[in-house]
């Protein structure tokens, strides 16, 4: 099995930087042992104008058979003869994907200490794969790669060149070209889509494959038009794993949605209000209300759960009373944007020590979130499907259990005041629900009683006498008896340790 990756350059950015990005020197051919053979890495050409790296994977057919026995599920052929006579040594498949992940693991993660700026930049890339099984034909190849920014040239391989009437085989020759992708993105595309096109895997697919898929698919799979097909094929059509992956991808999609509950509506309303003094945007009023409530609670160590692109974290950093601020989001893309917004790479050491960004899902308990003074869920719960909301409640109030929890959410009654919002529509297309004041109070009261909190409510924005405020905020405080119980447990744990 054989594939090449090429790039071009100039005197300022020589093409040989590809060697730094891949952590493989062009002058040193290297070989790497894999579970199924040996991967050889060489550079057929390497100068400032053009550089090409080639990976040749020699498959040990006997090792492939030995490891397939007892693991016939997950894509290995069922017939005994097929275990010995197959296309694995000759066509790109999941074997190549695993070799890419092993040989170019740092490049796939976008890590390059010697050329960090190049690792983050798009490169002129050309990928050639002479023999690729494509169950679905050239049309599927294009549907998978073109939405990712590739220019696709795909040529079907005939069954027999001397007998064209026999038609084409299921193999294609593939050339991918792009000037808009980083090397990390290109490698992750290949890592996922090569076994998807083959529609088979040479190893048993277990639950950890879901994590691999989401890591490699970060930034592109949640929005890919063929997401369902990619997920199903990558996980060898195992229904339980596919459902699990699709649910997690949906959480990522929700997190990447615009975190402003009104979005363009706020701007439209402000433009229509021709007053001498521009009104304060609702998002700013909400942020100010949260900061004021946190100060009132005396919190110093704060969690921003569902932090999105870091707007609230940025505001909290300006107040020295908050000594530790942790932003949590399921989306790495949102966290990357937050990091850029906060300028973490240029922040002073003392200031940087106050802030941490963590990837995590609020639908699962997380030990890293325990022990904080306060947690904020600002415009988060309405993005969660109602059947999954109890999981979020337990993760925050039952497991993390901060002393103070602030929750803000839209007041659906106020929607009639948005002149640009059609009747019956939510403020944002991603909202799973929007509650009335009574519904929100009922939910908050139930959660407080269940987990040992008291709760009070604060309007955010203009409090209309008929429909209430545009945003409603609940402040949960851990009841004194619950704090005493928690402190006792903490002391017992400390003594036991």
Secondary structure by P-SEA (a helix, b strand, c coil): cbbbbbbbbccccccccccccccccccbbbbbbcccbbbbbbbccccccbbbbbbbbbbaaaaaaaaacccccccccccccccccccccccccaaaaaaaaaaccccccccccccccccccccbbbbbbcbbbbcccaaaaaacccccccbbbbbbbcccccccccccccbbbbbbbbccccaaaaaaaaaccccccccccccccccaaaaaaaaaaccccccccaaaaaaaaaaccaaaaaaaaaaaaaaaaaaacccccccaaaaaaaaacccccccccaaaaaaaaaaaaaaaacccbbbbccccccaaaaaaaacccccbbbbbbccaaaaaaaaaaaccccccaaaaaabbbbbbbccccccccccccccccccccccccccaaaaaaaaccccccccbbbbbbbccccccccccccccccccccccccccaaaaaaaaaaaaaaccccbbbbbcccccccccccbbbbbbbccaaaaaaaaaaaaaaaaac
